[in-house]
Amino acid sequence: MKKPVKVILLGEADIEYKKLNKVISNQINEGKENTEEMRLLKSIKQKSDLIKENPFYGNNIEKRKIPKNYNVRNLWRVELTGYWRMLYTIKGDQVEILCFVLDIISHKKYDKLFNYKKK
């Protein structure tokens, strides 16, 4: 029997998600369609659904590269539209698997977080 998987947004990810929804609400009221923000939200929802189907969908980040501020044992990365990234960790027990989304960040912030340098 397959364990149920929940995707939960925490901290910065939850804040960014709420900001994004507010921006999109304003854009819809202005009659805008298919904006970058709308595509990003759609991408987050699609990737969250994929993670619910397979918690190991994303790219596993090496333990030694996990930023200390996340305070997790495993970290996974999913690429979103517009070079954005969604970072999540997996925790499970006998009953269910929980995937906590820790961050939704731009490529620039992602590179800075992992100390990647431009070539």
TALINPE-V909471 format. One record per helix or strand of 2 or more residues. SS is the DSSP state (~ for helix, > for strand). FROM is the first residue (numbers start at 1). TO is the last residue. If there is no record, write none. Layout:
<<SS & FROM & TO> <SS & FROM & TO>>
//
This chain:
<<> & 4 & 9> <~ & 11 & 29> <~ & 36 & 53> <> & 59 & 60> <~ & 63 & 65> <~ & 68 & 70> <> & 76 & 79> <~ & 81 & 83> <> & 85 & 92> <> & 96 & 105> <~ & 107 & 113>>
//
